[in-house]
């Protein structure tokens, strides 16, 4: 048999550091894939669907790159062997930055990427290849750095209140009240209308509209109560949201003597104009002395911002 053919069949001898780095990238790829799978399960904390989908797409792209580089390392490709140390250093620095940033924000997450890459990088090894980047290795390094950066920036870019989400300035809203003229009427018709100057992708969770009023009658009780509330159509429901907007809506409601709240299911409604109408009924006949009723409304988006309309004051 040809000796050169036998040598061609001999397994490729790789330094321990390179084999360890290849295993590290494969482990990270598996961890990222598991993270994508678990991200599809309902979580206790409401999150932006747009941000979640984009974050997982970035994670999937990173997992693919890790597998490609690991295969290149197993084959002893020079561009991968020479680029692995800079790549591991990048993952350690990015993992440490992410861990500290979350910790400062009051959140704790095990820095998996930093720990796994750090073990491969800092475990004793005397046979690390020289640190240099070829064109192909540099391209992979830049792609990994870009994807890591996009993952880090995804909340401020793609999350609720982020750059690509709707903001207070995009909402146009108005509260219209027919106060009447001859003293407090038996019924007050109020309507709240809203529209948007822009939209966003994959809206989810619930927005909240809070309409409230302050004004007591001569007996010290609220002058009006809501009796004819908006119809609960598909995607529009009465009550406080159990999602991200709920706590802020409850805070707004606490500032009014009378109040009702509507939930807007963005899965069904998306970011579109709308109108709701309600009727307030006077609780008792009022004396001819001067009376005043102040009404207001607030729109709350995903618990990250609220926009109040100018209050309306009815004086008789």
Secondary structure, 3 states (H helix, E strand, C coil): CCHHHHHHHCCCCCCHHHHHHHHHHHHHHHHHHHHHHHHCCCCCCCCCHHHHHHHHHHHHHHHHHHHHHHHHHHCCCHHHHHHHHHHHHHHHHHHHHHHHHHHHCCCCCCCHHHHHHHHHHHCCCCCCCCCCCCHHHHHHHHHHHHHHHHHHHHHHHHCCCCCCCCCHHHEEEEEEECCCCCCCCCEEEEEEEEEECCCCCCCCCEEEEEEEEECECCCCCECEEEEECCCCCCCEEECCCCCCCHHHHHHHHCCCCEEEEEEEEHHHHCCCCEEEEEEEEECCCCCCCCCEEEEEEEEEECCCEEEECCCEEEEC
